[in-house]
Amino acid sequence: MITVAQLLGEIEQQVRLAKQTQNEAAQREAIYAVRTLCNLMLGEERPSAPSIPQPMQMSPVHATPITSLNEQPLQEADANGESLFDF
């Protein structure tokens, strides 16, 4: 479990980063991180209007096995055998 002290430490680190950087995008990212951490501490699930787009959550994809309708090996007139290495 994450403690309030850990969250406050991370907020302080992000504020320091926002103060030190000259890059506006990095500064906005650090400020958004502070906002997210504050919302987390206050128990809110999502901020109302994010200024930086959030990555989309991908749902897990369940692969279905492909089965052949015909389980017999393919027979060709010019083939030497069933193996790929039969020349």
C-alpha positions as CSV (number, residue, x, y, z in Angstrom):
1,M,0.0,0.0,0.0
2,I,1.2,3.5,-0.8
3,T,1.4,5.8,2.1
4,V,0.6,9.5,2.2
5,A,4.2,10.2,3.0
6,Q,5.3,8.5,-0.2
7,L,2.7,10.4,-2.2
8,L,3.8,13.7,-0.7
9,G,7.5,12.9,-1.4
10,E,6.6,12.2,-5.1
11,I,4.6,15.4,-5.3
12,E,7.7,17.3,-3.9
13,Q,9.9,15.7,-6.5
14,Q,7.5,16.6,-9.3
15,V,7.3,20.2,-8.1
16,R,11.1,20.4,-8.1
17,L,11.2,19.0,-11.6
18,A,8.6,21.5,-12.8
19,K,10.6,24.4,-11.3
20,Q,13.9,23.3,-12.7
21,T,12.9,22.5,-16.3
22,Q,12.8,25.1,-19.1
23,N,10.8,22.8,-21.4
24,E,7.2,23.8,-21.3
25,A,5.9,20.3,-22.2
26,A,8.0,18.7,-19.4
27,Q,6.8,21.3,-17.0
28,R,3.2,20.7,-17.9
29,E,3.8,16.9,-17.5
30,A,5.2,17.4,-14.0
31,I,2.4,19.7,-13.0
32,Y,-0.1,17.1,-14.3
33,A,1.6,14.4,-12.3
34,V,1.2,16.6,-9.2
35,R,-2.5,17.0,-9.9
36,T,-2.9,13.3,-10.4
37,L,-1.1,12.5,-7.2
38,C,-3.3,15.0,-5.3
39,N,-6.5,13.5,-6.8
40,L,-5.2,10.1,-5.8
41,M,-4.7,11.3,-2.2
42,L,-8.2,12.9,-2.2
43,G,-9.8,9.8,-3.5
44,E,-11.0,11.1,-6.8
45,E,-10.8,8.6,-9.7
46,R,-10.2,10.9,-12.6
47,P,-9.4,14.6,-13.0
48,S,-12.1,16.6,-14.6
49,A,-10.2,18.0,-17.7
50,P,-6.7,16.6,-18.3
51,S,-4.4,19.0,-20.0
52,I,-2.1,16.1,-21.3
53,P,-3.7,13.2,-23.2
54,Q,-3.8,10.0,-21.2
55,P,-2.6,6.7,-22.8
56,M,-5.6,4.5,-23.7
57,Q,-6.2,1.4,-21.7
58,M,-6.0,-1.6,-23.9
59,S,-8.3,-4.5,-23.2
60,P,-6.7,-7.9,-23.2
61,V,-7.2,-9.8,-26.5
62,H,-8.1,-13.5,-26.2
63,A,-6.6,-15.5,-29.1
64,T,-8.7,-18.3,-30.4
65,P,-6.8,-21.2,-31.8
66,I,-7.2,-21.8,-35.5
67,T,-8.0,-25.3,-36.3
68,S,-7.8,-26.8,-39.8
69,L,-11.0,-28.3,-41.2
70,N,-9.0,-31.1,-42.8
71,E,-6.4,-32.7,-40.5
72,Q,-4.8,-34.7,-43.3
73,P,-1.5,-33.5,-44.8
74,L,-1.7,-31.9,-48.2
75,Q,-0.7,-34.2,-51.0
76,E,0.9,-32.7,-54.1
77,A,2.0,-34.5,-57.3
78,D,5.5,-33.0,-57.4
79,A,6.3,-33.2,-53.7
80,N,8.8,-35.8,-52.4
81,G,7.4,-36.4,-49.0
82,E,5.6,-34.9,-46.0
83,S,8.6,-33.0,-44.5
84,L,9.7,-29.5,-45.7
85,F,13.2,-31.0,-45.9
86,D,12.4,-33.8,-48.3
87,F,13.9,-32.6,-51.6
